[in-house]
């Protein structure tokens, strides 16, 4: 599919961790994402990130004077990209697989999804992601998990914001912004899913871990507050967990039998755990 200058924008919120940001951007550029399709929201980084951005004027960016949080950065990215049909919200601690963004959006349109995430390989890159991802994508293309997406990378069609609103900017949600958005999408019958046509490597919530360690926090978000916000009762959660367990096992079994892999794998001690 030929590039459309208004088809998508990739929004990357950052707070320090320049090493990972630079790796992420390099991988996107290598996989046919153009600089003008990338928008970096710098949440008041105190490392060399501002200098690095100044040295890369081809990358669009916005610097906040204070850390406004991930949800606010996502919303800024949406508002600053009014002509983009798709807004891809992306962590900075990832590496893009083969033609990752275009493949992700092509799969979404084929499967009639309005919010879509790629397959995810997490942990240390001790397996050679760049080469591994080629064969992985060949085996996983066409596979899908409907009804879920993940906050590491999810592309949202412009029409979804018009129907359910922007991601929540409430800082008390912490790391639950993506889950809160999923709740709204599912209640509005927005078709969402995870597809195997696109794959990313995720090093593992590097920024969140650094913030928690610096501030001595166990969690960035208030889980009880999040549950109240979305109206998640104890009984509803138990029923959801019960039903999801069966769906989850079915996904894993079907994917493993078909390809030997799954759409979510975690690297531990030199081996893969399939999730």
HELIX and SHEET records of a PDB file:
HELIX    1   1 UNK A   18  UNK A   30  1                                  13    
HELIX    2   2 UNK A   35  UNK A   37  5                                   3    
HELIX    3   3 UNK A   49  UNK A   54  1                                   6    
HELIX    4   4 UNK A   70  UNK A   79  1                                  10    
HELIX    5   5 UNK A  100  UNK A  111  1                                  12    
HELIX    6   6 UNK A  129  UNK A  140  1                                  12    
HELIX    7   7 UNK A  158  UNK A  164  1                                   7    
HELIX    8   8 UNK A  171  UNK A  176  5                                   6    
HELIX    9   9 UNK A  177  UNK A  187  1                                  11    
HELIX   10  10 UNK A  206  UNK A  215  1                                  10    
HELIX   11  11 UNK A  223  UNK A  230  1                                   8    
HELIX   12  12 UNK A  234  UNK A  259  1                                  26    
SHEET    1   A 8 UNK A  60  UNK A  64  0                                        
SHEET    2   A 8 UNK A  38  UNK A  43  1                                        
SHEET    3   A 8 UNK A   8  UNK A  14  1                                        
SHEET    4   A 8 UNK A  86  UNK A  90  1                                        
SHEET    5   A 8 UNK A 153  UNK A 157 -1                                        
SHEET    6   A 8 UNK A 115  UNK A 122 -1                                        
SHEET    7   A 8 UNK A 192  UNK A 202  1                                        
SHEET    8   A 8 UNK A  94  UNK A  96 -1                                        
SHEET    1   B 8 UNK A  60  UNK A  64  0                                        
SHEET    2   B 8 UNK A  38  UNK A  43  1                                        
SHEET    3   B 8 UNK A   8  UNK A  14  1                                        
SHEET    4   B 8 UNK A  86  UNK A  90  1                                        
SHEET    5   B 8 UNK A 153  UNK A 157 -1                                        
SHEET    6   B 8 UNK A 115  UNK A 122 -1                                        
SHEET    7   B 8 UNK A 264  UNK A 268  1                                        
SHEET    8   B 8 UNK A 271  UNK A 274 -1                                        
SHEET    1   C 8 UNK A  60  UNK A  64  0                                        
SHEET    2   C 8 UNK A  38  UNK A  43  1                                        
SHEET    3   C 8 UNK A   8  UNK A  14  1                                        
SHEET    4   C 8 UNK A  86  UNK A  90  1                                        
SHEET    5   C 8 UNK A 153  UNK A 157 -1                                        
SHEET    6   C 8 UNK A 115  UNK A 122 -1                                        
SHEET    7   C 8 UNK A 192  UNK A 202  1                                        
SHEET    8   C 8 UNK A 144  UNK A 146 -1                                        
END                                                                             
